[in-house]
Amino acid sequence: MGKGKTEKAPENPKNGVPQTGPDYPDFDLDNPEFPSEIEARALGSGGYPYDKKLKRAPYEEQLQQLQLELIKLQAHVETAGERIVVLFEGRDTSGKGGCISRILERINPRHSRSVALSKPTEAERGQWYFQRYIAHLPTKGDIVLFDRSWYNRAGVERVMGFCSEEETARFLRDAPEFEALLVRDGIRFFKIYLTVGREMQLKRFHERRHDPFKQWKVTEIDLAAIGKYDDYSRAEADMLRFTHTASSPWTVINANDQRRARLEAMRVILSALDYAGKDATAIGSIDPKLTMSGADYLARIGAKS
């Protein structure tokens, strides 16, 4: 990828919003009518394997079963003094917050929480990069889910030019070592990356722009990201290549269908842990069409490029 800061995304003369690139140069985020040609490609974009989204009834049935298993898991975590950390990273609009909220929805908030840090303060910018995240790691009996994490450095900070090439390289070298320390100290550590196709991302950006209940989700960084899908693809590949390790592997979930993605994220966590009363039938099987290791995902996107 480029050296140092990336170039500013091209402006759309119609609305000042960065263009989407050569595929859809005339896309206008402020136009309330979403282009039919993008709509037709949205669900299948990025190689999504299903023609239809999961319907509400089977989704809610499976969700309830998985949430019951999460209650059992949390009881075990409290009793055994376990510590669980789950990082949720991924493309903008991929549904990280939705996955986290469904996981936390029914379990005890005294021993589970989400962490979504804002941009660092001046004092934090002068610290060791990982330092401000350490204070949010769980104590015994707790579960912590990060809605974005230290991997900001490998993603948005890199693509938007908020850090130097040297800082990015140092992070990609240091992150596996930092995570290995957490694992050796006994933390049960999960890294989940949600990906969405270009057309599905455009559809979700458009929905957020025009839904008054979602407009708060659209930030200046989000607007800039619209024109940088390929830049994020390159950053994503580097991040997975350097930080998918035996002790802290990545799990990648295709999240074009948010319902399926939420269920898959729960299954990834529940399938990996033992606890009293675990019901393997209720958990079900992880869908290999949607969910794969970071290494397998790299092999797949490498074959396509």
C-alpha positions as CSV (number, residue, x, y, z in Angstrom):
1,M,0.0,0.0,0.0
2,G,1.1,3.6,-0.3
3,K,3.8,5.2,1.8
4,G,2.7,7.2,4.8
5,K,-0.6,8.9,4.3
6,T,-3.1,7.8,1.7
7,E,-4.5,10.2,-0.8
8,K,-7.8,11.9,-0.1
9,A,-10.7,10.1,-1.7
10,P,-12.1,11.9,-4.8
11,E,-15.1,14.2,-4.2
12,N,-18.4,13.6,-5.8
13,P,-19.3,17.0,-7.3
14,K,-23.0,16.4,-6.7
15,N,-22.9,16.2,-2.9
16,G,-19.3,16.4,-1.7
17,V,-19.3,12.7,-0.8
18,P,-16.3,10.6,-2.0
19,Q,-17.1,8.5,-5.0
20,T,-17.3,4.8,-4.9
21,G,-14.6,4.2,-7.4
22,P,-14.7,3.1,-11.1
23,D,-17.6,0.7,-10.6
24,Y,-20.2,3.3,-9.6
25,P,-18.8,6.8,-10.3
26,D,-22.2,8.4,-10.3
27,F,-23.5,7.0,-7.1
28,D,-25.1,9.7,-5.0
29,L,-25.5,9.0,-1.3
30,D,-27.9,11.9,-0.8
31,N,-30.3,10.6,-3.5
32,P,-33.1,8.9,-1.6
33,E,-33.6,6.4,-4.4
34,F,-31.1,3.6,-4.2
35,P,-29.8,2.5,-7.7
36,S,-31.5,-0.7,-8.8
37,E,-28.4,-2.1,-10.4
38,I,-26.6,-2.0,-7.0
39,E,-29.6,-3.3,-5.2
40,A,-29.7,-6.3,-7.5
41,R,-26.0,-7.2,-6.7
42,A,-26.0,-6.3,-3.0
43,L,-26.8,-9.7,-1.3
44,G,-24.5,-11.7,-3.6
45,S,-21.6,-9.2,-3.5
46,G,-18.3,-10.4,-2.2
47,G,-19.1,-14.0,-3.1
48,Y,-22.0,-14.4,-0.7
49,P,-23.3,-17.9,-1.1
50,Y,-27.0,-17.5,-0.4
51,D,-29.7,-16.1,-2.6
52,K,-32.0,-15.0,0.2
53,K,-31.6,-13.7,3.7
54,L,-32.5,-15.8,6.7
55,K,-36.1,-15.3,7.6
56,R,-37.1,-13.8,10.9
57,A,-38.8,-16.9,12.4
58,P,-35.9,-19.3,12.1
59,Y,-33.5,-16.5,13.1
60,E,-35.4,-15.8,16.3
61,E,-35.7,-19.5,17.2
62,Q,-31.9,-20.0,16.7
63,L,-31.1,-16.8,18.4
64,Q,-33.0,-17.8,21.5
65,Q,-31.3,-21.1,21.7
66,L,-27.9,-19.6,21.4
67,Q,-28.6,-16.9,23.9
68,L,-29.6,-19.6,26.4
69,E,-26.2,-21.3,25.8
70,L,-24.5,-17.9,26.4
71,I,-26.2,-17.7,29.8
72,K,-24.8,-21.1,30.6
73,L,-21.4,-20.1,29.4
74,Q,-21.4,-16.9,31.5
75,A,-22.4,-18.9,34.6
76,H,-19.3,-21.1,34.0
77,V,-17.1,-18.1,33.4
78,E,-18.1,-16.6,36.8
79,T,-17.8,-19.9,38.7
80,A,-14.5,-20.9,37.1
81,G,-13.0,-17.4,37.2
82,E,-12.4,-17.4,33.5
83,R,-11.7,-14.3,31.4
84,I,-13.0,-14.0,27.9
85,V,-12.1,-11.3,25.3
86,V,-13.7,-11.1,21.9
87,L,-12.6,-8.6,19.3
88,F,-15.0,-7.6,16.6
89,E,-13.4,-6.0,13.6
90,G,-14.5,-5.6,10.1
91,R,-15.7,-3.5,7.2
92,D,-17.7,-0.3,7.9
93,T,-21.4,-1.3,8.1
94,S,-20.6,-5.0,8.6
95,G,-22.7,-5.2,11.7
96,K,-20.2,-5.4,14.6
97,G,-22.4,-3.5,17.0
98,G,-25.4,-5.8,16.1
99,C,-23.4,-8.9,16.9
100,I,-22.2,-7.5,20.2
101,S,-25.6,-6.3,21.3
102,R,-27.2,-9.8,20.6
103,I,-24.5,-11.5,22.5
104,L,-24.9,-9.2,25.5
105,E,-28.7,-9.0,25.3
106,R,-29.6,-11.7,27.8
107,I,-26.5,-12.2,29.9
108,N,-25.6,-10.5,33.2
109,P,-24.3,-7.0,32.5
110,R,-22.4,-7.0,35.8
111,H,-20.0,-9.5,34.4
112,S,-20.1,-8.6,30.7
113,R,-19.6,-5.4,28.7
114,S,-18.8,-3.9,25.4
115,V,-15.8,-1.6,24.9
116,A,-15.9,1.0,22.1
117,L,-13.2,3.6,22.6
118,S,-13.3,7.0,21.0
119,K,-10.2,8.5,19.3
120,P,-7.2,8.8,21.7
121,T,-6.6,11.9,23.8
122,E,-3.4,13.9,23.5
123,A,-2.0,12.0,26.6
124,E,-3.0,8.6,25.1
125,R,-1.3,9.5,21.8
126,G,1.9,9.8,23.8
127,Q,1.5,6.3,25.3
128,W,2.5,2.9,24.1
129,Y,-0.1,2.1,21.5
130,F,-1.7,-0.8,23.4
131,Q,-1.7,0.9,26.7
132,R,-5.2,2.4,26.7
133,Y,-6.7,-0.9,25.8
134,I,-5.2,-2.8,28.7
135,A,-7.3,-1.1,31.3
136,H,-10.4,-2.5,29.7
137,L,-9.3,-6.2,29.8
138,P,-11.5,-8.4,32.0
139,T,-11.0,-9.5,35.5
140,K,-11.8,-13.1,36.6
141,G,-15.4,-14.0,35.9
142,D,-15.9,-11.4,33.2
143,I,-16.5,-11.2,29.5
144,V,-15.4,-8.2,27.4
145,L,-16.3,-7.6,23.8
146,F,-14.4,-4.9,21.8
147,D,-16.3,-3.0,19.2
148,R,-13.1,-2.3,17.3
149,S,-9.9,-2.5,19.1
150,W,-6.1,-2.0,18.8
151,Y,-6.6,-3.1,15.2
152,N,-7.7,0.4,14.3
153,R,-4.1,0.9,13.6
154,A,-4.1,-1.8,10.9
155,G,-7.3,-0.5,9.4
156,V,-8.8,2.9,9.6
157,E,-5.7,4.7,10.9
158,R,-3.6,3.2,8.1
159,V,-6.1,3.8,5.3
160,M,-7.0,7.3,6.4
161,G,-3.4,8.3,7.0
162,F,-3.6,8.8,10.7
163,C,-0.4,6.8,11.3
164,S,2.8,6.4,9.4
165,E,3.9,3.4,7.4
166,E,6.5,2.7,10.1
167,E,3.9,2.8,12.8
168,T,1.7,0.4,10.9
169,A,4.7,-2.0,10.3
170,R,5.6,-1.9,14.0
171,F,2.0,-2.6,15.0
172,L,1.8,-5.6,12.7
173,R,5.0,-7.0,14.2
174,D,4.0,-6.3,17.8
175,A,0.3,-7.3,17.9
176,P,0.9,-11.0,17.8
177,E,3.4,-10.7,20.6
178,F,1.0,-8.7,22.7
179,E,-1.9,-11.1,22.1
180,A,0.4,-14.1,22.9
181,L,1.0,-12.5,26.3
182,L,-2.8,-12.4,26.9
183,V,-3.3,-16.0,25.9
184,R,-0.4,-17.2,28.0
185,D,-1.9,-15.4,31.0
186,G,-5.1,-17.5,30.6
187,I,-7.4,-15.2,28.7
188,R,-9.7,-17.0,26.3
189,F,-9.2,-14.8,23.2
190,F,-11.3,-14.5,20.0
191,K,-10.8,-12.3,17.0
192,I,-13.8,-12.1,14.7
193,Y,-13.6,-10.2,11.4
194,L,-16.9,-9.3,9.6
195,T,-16.7,-8.7,5.9
196,V,-19.3,-7.4,3.4
197,G,-19.3,-7.0,-0.3
198,R,-18.9,-3.6,-1.9
199,E,-22.5,-3.3,-3.1
200,M,-23.9,-4.4,0.3
201,Q,-21.8,-1.8,2.0
202,L,-23.1,0.9,-0.4
203,K,-26.7,-0.3,0.4
204,R,-26.1,0.0,4.2
205,F,-24.5,3.4,3.9
206,H,-27.5,4.5,1.9
207,E,-29.9,3.1,4.5
208,R,-28.1,4.9,7.3
209,R,-28.0,8.1,5.4
210,H,-31.8,8.1,4.9
211,D,-33.1,6.4,8.0
212,P,-33.5,9.1,10.8
213,F,-33.0,6.4,13.4
214,K,-29.6,5.4,11.9
215,Q,-28.2,8.8,10.7
216,W,-26.1,9.1,13.8
217,K,-24.1,6.1,12.6
218,V,-22.7,8.0,9.6
219,T,-19.5,9.9,10.4
220,E,-17.0,11.8,8.3
221,I,-14.7,8.7,8.4
222,D,-17.6,6.6,7.1
223,L,-18.1,9.0,4.2
224,A,-14.5,8.9,3.4
225,A,-14.5,5.1,3.5
226,I,-17.1,4.9,0.7
227,G,-14.4,5.6,-1.9
228,K,-11.7,3.5,-0.2
229,Y,-13.1,0.0,-0.4
230,D,-10.0,-1.3,-2.3
231,D,-7.6,0.4,0.1
232,Y,-9.4,-1.3,3.0
233,S,-9.1,-4.6,1.1
234,R,-5.3,-4.3,0.9
235,A,-5.1,-3.3,4.6
236,E,-7.4,-6.2,5.5
237,A,-5.2,-8.7,3.7
238,D,-2.0,-7.4,5.4
239,M,-3.7,-7.4,8.8
240,L,-4.8,-11.1,8.4
241,R,-1.5,-12.1,6.9
242,F,0.6,-10.8,9.8
243,T,-1.7,-11.3,12.7
244,H,-3.4,-14.6,12.1
245,T,-1.4,-16.9,14.4
246,A,-1.7,-20.2,16.1
247,S,-2.3,-18.7,19.5
248,S,-4.6,-15.8,18.3
249,P,-6.2,-16.8,15.0
250,W,-8.8,-14.7,13.1
251,T,-12.2,-16.0,12.3
252,V,-13.8,-14.3,9.2
253,I,-17.5,-14.2,8.7
254,N,-19.3,-13.0,5.6
255,A,-21.9,-10.6,7.0
256,N,-24.0,-9.7,4.0
257,D,-26.9,-11.2,5.9
258,Q,-26.7,-9.7,9.4
259,R,-28.9,-12.3,10.9
260,R,-26.8,-15.2,9.8
261,A,-23.6,-13.3,10.9
262,R,-24.9,-12.8,14.4
263,L,-25.7,-16.5,14.8
264,E,-22.4,-17.5,13.4
265,A,-20.5,-15.2,15.8
266,M,-22.2,-16.8,18.7
267,R,-21.5,-20.3,17.4
268,V,-17.8,-19.5,17.0
269,I,-17.6,-18.6,20.7
270,L,-19.8,-21.3,22.1
271,S,-18.3,-24.1,20.0
272,A,-14.8,-23.3,21.2
273,L,-15.5,-23.4,24.9
274,D,-16.6,-26.1,27.4
275,Y,-19.1,-25.4,30.1
276,A,-21.7,-27.3,32.2
277,G,-24.9,-28.2,30.4
278,K,-23.5,-27.4,26.9
279,D,-26.1,-28.4,24.3
280,A,-24.2,-29.0,21.0
281,T,-27.5,-29.6,19.2
282,A,-28.8,-26.1,20.2
283,I,-25.5,-24.5,19.1
284,G,-25.5,-26.2,15.8
285,S,-22.7,-26.3,13.3
286,I,-20.6,-23.4,12.0
287,D,-21.4,-22.7,8.4
288,P,-18.2,-23.2,6.3
289,K,-19.8,-21.2,3.5
290,L,-19.9,-18.1,5.7
291,T,-17.3,-18.7,8.3
292,M,-13.6,-19.5,7.9
293,S,-10.2,-19.0,9.4
294,G,-8.2,-16.0,8.5
295,A,-5.7,-18.2,6.6
296,D,-8.5,-19.8,4.5
297,Y,-10.0,-16.4,3.8
298,L,-6.7,-15.1,2.6
299,A,-6.3,-18.1,0.3
300,R,-9.8,-17.4,-1.1
301,I,-9.3,-13.7,-1.8
302,G,-5.8,-14.5,-3.1
303,A,-7.3,-16.9,-5.6
304,K,-9.8,-14.3,-6.8
305,S,-7.2,-11.5,-7.2
